[in-house]
Amino acid sequence: MKPLIPALAALALSACQLVEPEEPEPVPVSDDAEAIRAALAGRTLTEVGGSTVLRLTRRGAITGEGVEGRWEMRETQFCRTFTAPESLAGTECLNVVFLNNQLVTFFSITGNNTTWRVS
C-alpha cells in the first residue's frame, strides 16, 4: 500500500499544474488588399491602450480629433497620408495583421506598431 501513496501524491500535484492558454494565431490578410479594404472601410479605429479614435471612410478619408488625412491600399499595404496635425504630416505605408475580427495591428518599418479595436 505504501508505494501507492507517492503515486497518488504525484497524480494530485500534476492535476494542480496550471495550463497556459495558447495565444491565438494572428489571422493575416496582408496578402489580400480587397479583404483589408473591406474590413476597414467605413469603420472606427480606437487605439488599444491609448485615446486616439480614427474614422476611416469608404471614400478614403481619415478623420479624428485633430487628425485629417486620406487612406488607400497600395498593393498589400495600408497607406495613410496625414495632413493634420503637422507633427504627423506625410505618407506612411503599413503592413496589416488582423488579430481577430475586432483587433488589427499596423506594422511600420520604423518600428512604431499600433493595435486598434475595429468597430
WODAWO-V681946 format. One record per helix or strand of 3 or more residues. SS is the DSSP state (a for helix, b for strand). FROM is the first residue (numbers start at 1). LEN is the number of residues. Records with the same first field share a line. If there is no record, write none. Layout:
SS->FROM-LEN, FROM-LEN
This chain:
a->2-15, 33-8, 86-3
b->43-5, 53-4, 61-4, 67-8, 77-8, 90-9, 103-5, 114-5
